[in-house]
Amino acid sequence: MPETPPADGALDPRTIEEHKVRFFCWMVGVPAAPVGTDSPSTAIAALMGRLDEVIASESLRAGLLPRAPHVVPQLMKTLRDEHYSSVDVASRISKDVVLTAEVVRSATSAFQRGGDNDDGSEIDLARAVAMIGTQGLRRAIASVVLRPIFDARGNTLSARAATQIWKDADKKARLCAALAAQQALDPFDGYLAGLLHNSGWTAALRAIDGFQDIAVSAAELAHAEVVPQLLRRRDTLFGAFVETWQLSPAIDLVAAEVGSRGIDAVQSLLGTALRDAERLAAMHLLAPPGQQPAASVPMWASLSRPVQDCYATLSAAA
């Protein structure tokens, strides 16, 4: 078990389950059905069976994500060395317009939070690299490289949910990095775990999109008895994909743990950080506009100051 009390200490199991259903409804864009409504569609059992077949088959899983992040370890290898030159790194980054924009955006946000850019001057790339440091660069590169996993076009279920899935992944990654740091874990491992966890959602919804002979609506999937089944399969897919990418020993372990146990049954420190980050991110996304964190997060007082600060900056960072 984790060495510190879990961040969900003030939440009872029923509240946690209600949050999961509300979050799924937000993600797929359907209103939450009243508790105690009709039983799940008879097609749900068939859909789950087919989804299990996809999960069990490496060949069927292979086409569910558009771009496997096999390049991430190569990119991270350079930045594992703390003694890099910000000018040299900036020169490499400048060849990718999207990555350049992400690095400058990250640095600008940091300046604005710290109030260090009062002269209004623009931030050049070399200055941005020096400002955000190694951890910031790792996050910026990972965000740009992994973003295509969550992109989708068209009118399919996965395409309609893609924007929300990414918003949640971004918040979860930031929170998981903060939670990992307070456990003396590598914050970047926390960031990657949070960012990649939703790859399981992308894969699950894309698999469902492919079941042309099983007619199930998003509203039917959002049934309170169905969402837990989908969540468990989301976790299994996350484990199946990420464990094979070999991003780091810590990521490999959390992928295996979440994939085999499910996010609610994790016991490792990084696993519990990911679980708590998921719950906090959902609370942030479901909170009414303008509501203070202490009102939307029941366990606010039990969170460390760095985690509270991270939560408070999520809206600006999204």
PLY file of the C-alpha trace (Angstrom):
ply
format ascii 1.0
element vertex 318
property float x
property float y
property float z
element edge 317
property int vertex1
property int vertex2
end_header
0.00 0.00 0.00
1.16 3.61 -0.50
3.21 5.13 2.28
0.91 8.14 2.54
-2.89 8.27 2.73
-4.53 8.24 -0.70
-5.92 11.53 -1.92
-9.43 10.08 -2.09
-9.79 9.70 1.69
-12.91 11.90 1.81
-14.66 10.13 -1.07
-16.95 7.18 -0.51
-17.12 4.40 -3.15
-20.54 5.50 -4.41
-19.29 9.03 -5.06
-16.28 7.67 -6.92
-18.52 5.54 -9.14
-20.84 8.49 -9.81
-17.84 10.61 -10.84
-16.76 7.92 -13.29
-20.16 7.87 -14.98
-20.39 11.67 -15.09
-16.90 11.86 -16.56
-17.69 9.29 -19.25
-20.83 11.21 -20.19
-18.74 14.39 -20.47
-16.15 12.58 -22.57
-18.60 11.16 -25.13
-20.98 14.14 -25.04
-24.18 12.64 -23.67
-26.30 13.66 -20.66
-26.05 11.46 -17.59
-29.01 9.11 -17.21
-30.88 9.15 -13.89
-29.81 6.44 -11.46
-32.04 3.38 -11.60
-32.99 3.68 -15.26
-33.50 0.70 -17.56
-31.04 -2.18 -17.63
-28.18 -2.02 -20.15
-28.92 -2.85 -23.77
-28.80 -6.53 -24.65
-26.15 -5.66 -27.25
-23.72 -4.60 -24.52
-22.73 -8.18 -23.67
-21.93 -8.89 -27.30
-19.92 -5.67 -27.57
-17.88 -6.49 -24.47
-17.17 -9.94 -25.82
-15.88 -8.51 -29.09
-13.83 -5.92 -27.24
-12.24 -8.70 -25.20
-11.33 -10.48 -28.44
-9.57 -7.35 -29.67
-7.75 -6.90 -26.37
-6.51 -10.49 -26.45
-5.18 -10.24 -30.01
-1.94 -8.38 -30.64
-2.73 -8.14 -34.35
-6.22 -6.70 -33.73
-4.85 -4.19 -31.20
-2.12 -3.04 -33.58
-4.35 -0.77 -35.66
-6.13 0.98 -32.79
-3.56 3.74 -32.19
-2.45 5.88 -35.15
1.13 6.44 -34.06
2.97 4.32 -31.50
5.38 6.52 -29.54
8.43 4.40 -30.34
10.38 7.59 -30.97
9.90 8.89 -27.42
12.79 6.90 -25.86
15.12 8.23 -28.56
14.06 11.81 -27.92
14.26 11.39 -24.17
17.73 9.87 -24.29
19.28 13.20 -25.24
17.51 15.01 -22.42
18.40 12.42 -19.76
21.77 14.12 -19.74
21.43 17.13 -17.46
24.55 18.75 -19.01
23.05 19.80 -22.31
23.47 23.16 -24.02
20.25 25.15 -24.27
21.52 26.67 -27.53
22.24 23.24 -29.06
18.87 21.87 -27.96
17.11 24.98 -29.26
18.78 24.44 -32.62
17.39 20.90 -32.80
13.93 21.91 -31.64
13.72 24.78 -34.13
13.46 22.26 -36.97
9.98 21.28 -35.72
7.50 24.18 -35.84
4.95 22.46 -33.60
7.55 21.56 -30.99
8.98 25.07 -31.08
5.53 26.51 -30.38
4.98 24.11 -27.48
8.32 24.94 -25.85
7.74 28.69 -26.15
4.16 28.28 -24.86
5.41 26.37 -21.83
8.02 29.01 -21.08
5.53 31.85 -21.53
3.13 30.18 -19.08
5.94 29.78 -16.57
6.91 33.44 -16.90
3.31 34.56 -16.47
2.85 32.42 -13.35
6.11 33.71 -11.88
5.64 37.32 -12.94
9.17 37.38 -14.37
8.33 38.79 -17.78
7.01 42.17 -16.76
8.95 43.98 -19.50
6.66 42.38 -22.09
9.59 41.17 -24.19
9.14 38.17 -26.43
10.70 34.87 -25.38
13.10 33.47 -27.97
13.61 29.72 -28.27
17.01 29.52 -26.55
15.67 31.56 -23.65
12.58 29.34 -23.49
14.71 26.18 -23.36
16.79 27.61 -20.53
13.67 28.77 -18.71
11.69 25.53 -18.63
14.69 23.28 -18.02
15.05 19.56 -18.56
11.71 18.54 -17.08
9.89 21.17 -19.11
11.60 20.06 -22.31
10.76 16.44 -21.67
7.12 17.31 -21.14
6.96 19.55 -24.20
8.49 16.92 -26.45
6.32 14.14 -25.04
3.19 16.26 -25.47
3.96 17.00 -29.13
5.06 13.49 -30.02
2.18 11.75 -28.25
-0.62 14.14 -29.20
-1.41 12.32 -32.49
-2.47 9.28 -30.48
-5.44 11.30 -29.28
-6.28 13.07 -32.53
-9.19 11.90 -34.65
-11.40 13.21 -37.43
-14.87 12.32 -38.57
-18.10 11.59 -36.77
-17.20 8.35 -35.04
-17.46 7.89 -31.28
-13.70 8.09 -30.84
-13.47 11.21 -33.02
-16.19 13.02 -31.10
-14.47 12.19 -27.80
-10.90 12.94 -28.95
-10.75 16.55 -27.75
-12.09 15.68 -24.31
-9.76 12.69 -24.02
-6.79 14.97 -24.69
-7.95 17.64 -22.24
-8.21 15.02 -19.53
-4.84 13.47 -20.45
-3.12 16.86 -20.22
-4.57 17.60 -16.78
-3.93 14.07 -15.54
-0.30 14.25 -16.69
0.38 17.51 -14.85
-1.27 16.28 -11.67
0.46 12.90 -11.81
3.84 14.63 -12.17
3.13 16.70 -9.05
1.89 13.69 -7.10
4.90 11.62 -8.18
7.32 14.35 -7.10
5.92 14.41 -3.57
6.65 10.67 -3.34
10.27 11.26 -4.44
9.54 9.64 -7.81
10.67 10.99 -11.18
8.07 13.65 -12.09
8.55 12.85 -15.77
7.55 9.24 -15.17
4.41 10.60 -13.53
3.82 12.96 -16.44
4.15 10.18 -19.03
1.94 7.80 -17.05
-0.79 10.43 -16.81
-0.48 11.44 -20.46
-0.56 7.89 -21.78
-3.25 6.41 -19.54
-5.99 7.73 -21.83
-4.48 5.91 -24.80
-6.62 3.07 -23.44
-9.74 5.19 -24.01
-8.69 6.02 -27.55
-8.05 2.36 -28.34
-11.29 1.16 -26.71
-13.50 3.67 -28.52
-11.81 3.04 -31.86
-12.37 -0.68 -31.40
-16.06 -0.05 -30.68
-16.27 2.15 -33.79
-15.16 -0.87 -35.78
-17.99 -3.11 -34.59
-20.30 -2.20 -37.43
-22.64 -5.12 -36.76
-23.28 -4.16 -33.12
-25.52 -1.12 -32.78
-24.84 0.57 -29.44
-25.21 4.31 -28.87
-23.01 6.52 -26.73
-25.93 6.94 -24.32
-26.16 3.16 -23.90
-22.44 2.97 -23.20
-22.87 5.66 -20.53
-25.15 3.43 -18.45
-24.00 3.20 -14.83
-23.58 -0.58 -15.12
-21.62 -0.35 -18.38
-19.07 2.37 -17.60
-17.15 0.24 -15.03
-16.86 -2.51 -17.64
-15.43 -0.05 -20.15
-13.04 1.41 -17.58
-11.60 -2.00 -16.82
-11.01 -2.66 -20.51
-9.54 0.83 -20.92
-6.98 -0.05 -18.26
-6.20 -3.41 -19.87
-5.56 -1.74 -23.22
-3.35 0.89 -21.58
-1.27 -1.87 -20.03
-1.10 -3.90 -23.25
0.17 -0.96 -25.30
2.41 0.95 -22.94
4.19 -2.04 -21.40
5.58 -2.92 -24.84
6.92 0.60 -25.51
9.59 0.33 -22.78
9.62 4.01 -21.91
11.20 3.45 -18.49
11.23 0.72 -15.81
8.75 2.71 -13.71
6.34 3.20 -16.62
6.64 -0.49 -17.54
5.72 -1.48 -13.99
2.74 0.84 -13.67
1.45 -0.26 -17.08
1.64 -3.91 -16.01
-0.02 -3.14 -12.67
-2.87 -1.05 -14.08
-3.34 -3.48 -16.94
-3.67 -6.49 -14.66
-5.36 -4.97 -11.59
-7.25 -1.94 -12.85
-6.58 1.63 -11.72
-8.65 1.32 -8.53
-6.64 -1.63 -7.21
-3.12 -0.28 -7.68
-0.69 -0.45 -4.76
2.56 1.01 -6.08
3.46 4.63 -5.41
3.35 5.61 -9.08
0.13 3.65 -9.53
-1.58 5.47 -6.68
-0.29 8.80 -8.03
-1.91 7.96 -11.37
-5.14 6.90 -9.70
-5.34 10.07 -7.62
-4.41 12.22 -10.63
-7.24 10.66 -12.61
-9.78 11.46 -9.89
-8.53 15.01 -9.42
-8.51 15.68 -13.16
-12.10 14.46 -13.44
-13.14 16.72 -10.56
-11.54 19.68 -12.31
-13.28 18.93 -15.59
-16.68 18.38 -13.96
-16.54 21.35 -11.59
-18.95 24.23 -12.34
-17.19 27.23 -13.95
-15.67 29.54 -11.39
-16.04 27.14 -8.48
-13.17 27.32 -5.99
-10.96 24.20 -5.71
-11.84 23.68 -2.04
-15.49 23.39 -3.04
-14.99 20.98 -5.96
-12.33 18.76 -4.33
-13.54 17.20 -1.06
-10.01 16.17 -0.04
-8.47 19.57 -0.85
-7.03 20.10 2.64
-5.19 16.76 2.49
-3.33 17.62 -0.73
0.21 18.96 -0.55
0.81 22.56 -1.54
2.55 21.66 -4.83
-0.42 19.50 -5.84
-2.86 22.26 -4.87
-0.82 24.75 -6.94
-0.83 22.37 -9.90
-4.61 21.91 -9.67
-5.12 25.67 -9.43
-3.17 26.28 -12.65
-4.90 23.58 -14.75
-7.38 25.96 -16.36
-4.67 28.30 -17.56
-2.52 25.41 -18.77
-5.25 23.62 -20.72
0 1
1 2
2 3
3 4
4 5
5 6
6 7
7 8
8 9
9 10
10 11
11 12
12 13
13 14
14 15
15 16
16 17
17 18
18 19
19 20
20 21
21 22
22 23
23 24
24 25
25 26
26 27
27 28
28 29
29 30
30 31
31 32
32 33
33 34
34 35
35 36
36 37
37 38
38 39
39 40
40 41
41 42
42 43
43 44
44 45
45 46
46 47
47 48
48 49
49 50
50 51
51 52
52 53
53 54
54 55
55 56
56 57
57 58
58 59
59 60
60 61
61 62
62 63
63 64
64 65
65 66
66 67
67 68
68 69
69 70
70 71
71 72
72 73
73 74
74 75
75 76
76 77
77 78
78 79
79 80
80 81
81 82
82 83
83 84
84 85
85 86
86 87
87 88
88 89
89 90
90 91
91 92
92 93
93 94
94 95
95 96
96 97
97 98
98 99
99 100
100 101
101 102
102 103
103 104
104 105
105 106
106 107
107 108
108 109
109 110
110 111
111 112
112 113
113 114
114 115
115 116
116 117
117 118
118 119
119 120
120 121
121 122
122 123
123 124
124 125
125 126
126 127
127 128
128 129
129 130
130 131
131 132
132 133
133 134
134 135
135 136
136 137
137 138
138 139
139 140
140 141
141 142
142 143
143 144
144 145
145 146
146 147
147 148
148 149
149 150
150 151
151 152
152 153
153 154
154 155
155 156
156 157
157 158
158 159
159 160
160 161
161 162
162 163
163 164
164 165
165 166
166 167
167 168
168 169
169 170
170 171
171 172
172 173
173 174
174 175
175 176
176 177
177 178
178 179
179 180
180 181
181 182
182 183
183 184
184 185
185 186
186 187
187 188
188 189
189 190
190 191
191 192
192 193
193 194
194 195
195 196
196 197
197 198
198 199
199 200
200 201
201 202
202 203
203 204
204 205
205 206
206 207
207 208
208 209
209 210
210 211
211 212
212 213
213 214
214 215
215 216
216 217
217 218
218 219
219 220
220 221
221 222
222 223
223 224
224 225
225 226
226 227
227 228
228 229
229 230
230 231
231 232
232 233
233 234
234 235
235 236
236 237
237 238
238 239
239 240
240 241
241 242
242 243
243 244
244 245
245 246
246 247
247 248
248 249
249 250
250 251
251 252
252 253
253 254
254 255
255 256
256 257
257 258
258 259
259 260
260 261
261 262
262 263
263 264
264 265
265 266
266 267
267 268
268 269
269 270
270 271
271 272
272 273
273 274
274 275
275 276
276 277
277 278
278 279
279 280
280 281
281 282
282 283
283 284
284 285
285 286
286 287
287 288
288 289
289 290
290 291
291 292
292 293
293 294
294 295
295 296
296 297
297 298
298 299
299 300
300 301
301 302
302 303
303 304
304 305
305 306
306 307
307 308
308 309
309 310
310 311
311 312
312 313
313 314
314 315
315 316
316 317
